[in-house]
Amino acid sequence: MKHIPENLKYAATHEWASLEDGQVVRVGITDFAQSELGDIVFIGLPDVGRTVAVNEQIAVIESVKTASDLFSPVAGTVVEVNESVADAPEQVNDDAYATWLFSIKADNPAELESLMNADAYQQMIEE
Protein backbone atom coordinates (compact mmCIF):
# COMPACT_ATOMS: atom_id res chain seq x y z
CA MET A 1 0.00 0.00 0.00
CA LYS A 2 1.29 3.41 -0.94
CA HIS A 3 1.78 6.19 1.53
CA ILE A 4 -1.47 8.06 2.20
CA PRO A 5 -0.90 11.80 1.66
CA GLU A 6 -1.37 13.88 4.81
CA ASN A 7 -2.59 16.96 2.93
CA LEU A 8 -5.80 15.31 1.66
CA LYS A 9 -9.13 14.48 3.29
CA TYR A 10 -10.74 11.05 2.86
CA ALA A 11 -14.31 9.79 2.59
CA ALA A 12 -15.44 6.41 3.90
CA THR A 13 -16.40 5.68 0.28
CA HIS A 14 -12.69 5.95 -0.72
CA GLU A 15 -12.64 9.34 -2.43
CA TRP A 16 -9.89 11.83 -1.60
CA ALA A 17 -10.53 15.57 -1.54
CA SER A 18 -8.19 18.53 -1.71
CA LEU A 19 -9.24 22.13 -1.13
CA GLU A 20 -7.68 24.17 -3.91
CA ASP A 21 -8.10 27.95 -4.15
CA GLY A 22 -10.58 28.76 -1.40
CA GLN A 23 -13.78 27.07 -2.54
CA VAL A 24 -12.78 24.56 -5.21
CA VAL A 25 -12.45 20.95 -4.06
CA ARG A 26 -10.54 18.56 -6.31
CA VAL A 27 -11.64 14.91 -6.01
CA GLY A 28 -10.12 11.54 -6.92
CA ILE A 29 -10.11 7.99 -5.59
CA THR A 30 -7.63 6.57 -3.13
CA ASP A 31 -4.81 4.18 -3.92
CA PHE A 32 -6.60 1.58 -1.77
CA ALA A 33 -9.73 1.93 -3.93
CA GLN A 34 -7.86 1.57 -7.22
CA SER A 35 -5.98 -1.49 -5.93
CA GLU A 36 -9.27 -3.11 -4.85
CA LEU A 37 -10.89 -2.32 -8.21
CA GLY A 38 -8.02 -3.65 -10.31
CA ASP A 39 -7.44 -2.48 -13.87
CA ILE A 40 -9.70 0.52 -14.47
CA VAL A 41 -11.25 0.53 -17.93
CA PHE A 42 -13.86 3.33 -17.79
CA ILE A 43 -14.66 6.42 -15.74
CA GLY A 44 -18.00 8.17 -16.19
CA LEU A 45 -17.46 11.77 -15.11
CA PRO A 46 -20.17 14.23 -14.03
CA ASP A 47 -21.36 17.07 -16.26
CA VAL A 48 -19.82 20.49 -15.64
CA GLY A 49 -22.48 22.72 -14.11
CA ARG A 50 -24.20 19.88 -12.25
CA THR A 51 -25.26 20.74 -8.72
CA VAL A 52 -24.62 18.00 -6.15
CA ALA A 53 -25.34 17.34 -2.49
CA VAL A 54 -22.95 15.86 0.07
CA ASN A 55 -22.65 12.08 -0.47
CA GLU A 56 -24.64 12.23 -3.73
CA GLN A 57 -23.62 9.67 -6.34
CA ILE A 58 -21.71 11.76 -8.88
CA ALA A 59 -19.66 9.46 -11.12
CA VAL A 60 -18.96 5.82 -11.89
CA ILE A 61 -15.71 3.93 -12.23
CA GLU A 62 -15.48 0.54 -13.93
CA SER A 63 -12.72 -2.02 -13.77
CA VAL A 64 -12.27 -5.47 -15.25
CA LYS A 65 -13.71 -6.82 -11.97
CA THR A 66 -16.60 -4.50 -11.05
CA ALA A 67 -18.25 -1.09 -11.26
CA SER A 68 -18.30 1.32 -8.37
CA ASP A 69 -20.13 4.58 -7.72
CA LEU A 70 -18.24 7.69 -6.66
CA PHE A 71 -19.78 10.19 -4.26
CA SER A 72 -19.41 13.92 -3.77
CA PRO A 73 -17.56 14.83 -0.55
CA VAL A 74 -19.15 18.31 -0.50
CA ALA A 75 -22.25 20.09 -1.76
CA GLY A 76 -21.71 22.45 -4.66
CA THR A 77 -21.38 22.73 -8.41
CA VAL A 78 -19.11 20.70 -10.70
CA VAL A 79 -16.76 23.25 -12.27
CA GLU A 80 -14.21 21.01 -14.02
CA VAL A 81 -13.65 17.40 -15.06
CA ASN A 82 -10.38 15.71 -15.99
CA GLU A 83 -11.00 14.82 -19.64
CA SER A 84 -7.62 13.09 -19.96
CA VAL A 85 -8.65 10.48 -17.39
CA ALA A 86 -11.83 9.76 -19.36
CA ASP A 87 -9.62 8.96 -22.36
CA ALA A 88 -6.98 7.06 -20.34
CA PRO A 89 -8.57 5.75 -17.12
CA GLU A 90 -5.49 3.62 -16.36
CA GLN A 91 -3.86 6.83 -15.09
CA VAL A 92 -5.73 6.21 -11.84
CA ASN A 93 -4.04 2.80 -11.51
CA ASP A 94 -0.65 4.40 -12.20
CA ASP A 95 -0.94 7.11 -9.52
CA ALA A 96 -4.30 7.53 -7.79
CA TYR A 97 -3.25 10.55 -5.73
CA ALA A 98 -1.87 12.47 -8.73
CA THR A 99 -4.96 11.78 -10.86
CA TRP A 100 -7.93 13.98 -9.99
CA LEU A 101 -11.31 13.20 -11.53
CA PHE A 102 -13.47 16.29 -11.03
CA SER A 103 -13.59 19.59 -9.17
CA ILE A 104 -16.53 21.04 -7.24
CA LYS A 105 -17.02 24.65 -6.21
CA ALA A 106 -18.12 23.96 -2.64
CA ASP A 107 -21.13 25.75 -1.16
CA ASN A 108 -19.43 25.33 2.23
CA PRO A 109 -15.75 24.24 2.16
CA ALA A 110 -15.97 23.54 5.93
CA GLU A 111 -17.84 20.34 5.00
CA LEU A 112 -14.39 18.86 4.33
CA GLU A 113 -13.78 18.89 8.08
CA SER A 114 -16.23 15.99 8.43
CA LEU A 115 -13.95 13.78 6.32
CA MET A 116 -11.11 11.65 7.67
CA ASN A 117 -7.48 12.65 7.86
CA ALA A 118 -4.78 10.27 6.57
CA ASP A 119 -4.36 8.46 9.91
CA ALA A 120 -8.09 7.83 10.31
CA TYR A 121 -8.37 6.60 6.72
CA GLN A 122 -5.40 4.26 7.21
CA GLN A 123 -7.04 2.86 10.33
CA MET A 124 -10.35 2.33 8.51
CA ILE A 125 -8.82 0.38 5.62
CA GLU A 126 -6.83 -1.82 8.00
CA GLU A 127 -9.97 -2.96 9.84
C-alpha positions as CSV (number, residue, x, y, z in Angstrom):
1,M,0.0,0.0,0.0
2,K,1.3,3.4,-0.9
3,H,1.8,6.2,1.5
4,I,-1.5,8.1,2.2
5,P,-0.9,11.8,1.7
6,E,-1.4,13.9,4.8
7,N,-2.6,17.0,2.9
8,L,-5.8,15.3,1.7
9,K,-9.1,14.5,3.3
10,Y,-10.7,11.1,2.9
11,A,-14.3,9.8,2.6
12,A,-15.4,6.4,3.9
13,T,-16.4,5.7,0.3
14,H,-12.7,6.0,-0.7
15,E,-12.6,9.3,-2.4
16,W,-9.9,11.8,-1.6
17,A,-10.5,15.6,-1.5
18,S,-8.2,18.5,-1.7
19,L,-9.2,22.1,-1.1
20,E,-7.7,24.2,-3.9
21,D,-8.1,28.0,-4.2
22,G,-10.6,28.8,-1.4
23,Q,-13.8,27.1,-2.5
24,V,-12.8,24.6,-5.2
25,V,-12.5,21.0,-4.1
26,R,-10.5,18.6,-6.3
27,V,-11.6,14.9,-6.0
28,G,-10.1,11.5,-6.9
29,I,-10.1,8.0,-5.6
30,T,-7.6,6.6,-3.1
31,D,-4.8,4.2,-3.9
32,F,-6.6,1.6,-1.8
33,A,-9.7,1.9,-3.9
34,Q,-7.9,1.6,-7.2
35,S,-6.0,-1.5,-5.9
36,E,-9.3,-3.1,-4.8
37,L,-10.9,-2.3,-8.2
38,G,-8.0,-3.6,-10.3
39,D,-7.4,-2.5,-13.9
40,I,-9.7,0.5,-14.5
41,V,-11.3,0.5,-17.9
42,F,-13.9,3.3,-17.8
43,I,-14.7,6.4,-15.7
44,G,-18.0,8.2,-16.2
45,L,-17.5,11.8,-15.1
46,P,-20.2,14.2,-14.0
47,D,-21.4,17.1,-16.3
48,V,-19.8,20.5,-15.6
49,G,-22.5,22.7,-14.1
50,R,-24.2,19.9,-12.3
51,T,-25.3,20.7,-8.7
52,V,-24.6,18.0,-6.2
53,A,-25.3,17.3,-2.5
54,V,-22.9,15.9,0.1
55,N,-22.6,12.1,-0.5
56,E,-24.6,12.2,-3.7
57,Q,-23.6,9.7,-6.3
58,I,-21.7,11.8,-8.9
59,A,-19.7,9.5,-11.1
60,V,-19.0,5.8,-11.9
61,I,-15.7,3.9,-12.2
62,E,-15.5,0.5,-13.9
63,S,-12.7,-2.0,-13.8
64,V,-12.3,-5.5,-15.2
65,K,-13.7,-6.8,-12.0
66,T,-16.6,-4.5,-11.0
67,A,-18.3,-1.1,-11.3
68,S,-18.3,1.3,-8.4
69,D,-20.1,4.6,-7.7
70,L,-18.2,7.7,-6.7
71,F,-19.8,10.2,-4.3
72,S,-19.4,13.9,-3.8
73,P,-17.6,14.8,-0.6
74,V,-19.1,18.3,-0.5
75,A,-22.2,20.1,-1.8
76,G,-21.7,22.4,-4.7
77,T,-21.4,22.7,-8.4
78,V,-19.1,20.7,-10.7
79,V,-16.8,23.2,-12.3
80,E,-14.2,21.0,-14.0
81,V,-13.7,17.4,-15.1
82,N,-10.4,15.7,-16.0
83,E,-11.0,14.8,-19.6
84,S,-7.6,13.1,-20.0
85,V,-8.6,10.5,-17.4
86,A,-11.8,9.8,-19.4
87,D,-9.6,9.0,-22.4
88,A,-7.0,7.1,-20.3
89,P,-8.6,5.7,-17.1
90,E,-5.5,3.6,-16.4
91,Q,-3.9,6.8,-15.1
92,V,-5.7,6.2,-11.8
93,N,-4.0,2.8,-11.5
94,D,-0.7,4.4,-12.2
95,D,-0.9,7.1,-9.5
96,A,-4.3,7.5,-7.8
97,Y,-3.2,10.6,-5.7
98,A,-1.9,12.5,-8.7
99,T,-5.0,11.8,-10.9
100,W,-7.9,14.0,-10.0
101,L,-11.3,13.2,-11.5
102,F,-13.5,16.3,-11.0
103,S,-13.6,19.6,-9.2
104,I,-16.5,21.0,-7.2
105,K,-17.0,24.6,-6.2
106,A,-18.1,24.0,-2.6
107,D,-21.1,25.8,-1.2
108,N,-19.4,25.3,2.2
109,P,-15.7,24.2,2.2
110,A,-16.0,23.5,5.9
111,E,-17.8,20.3,5.0
112,L,-14.4,18.9,4.3
113,E,-13.8,18.9,8.1
114,S,-16.2,16.0,8.4
115,L,-14.0,13.8,6.3
116,M,-11.1,11.6,7.7
117,N,-7.5,12.7,7.9
118,A,-4.8,10.3,6.6
119,D,-4.4,8.5,9.9
120,A,-8.1,7.8,10.3
121,Y,-8.4,6.6,6.7
122,Q,-5.4,4.3,7.2
123,Q,-7.0,2.9,10.3
124,M,-10.4,2.3,8.5
125,I,-8.8,0.4,5.6
126,E,-6.8,-1.8,8.0
127,E,-10.0,-3.0,9.8
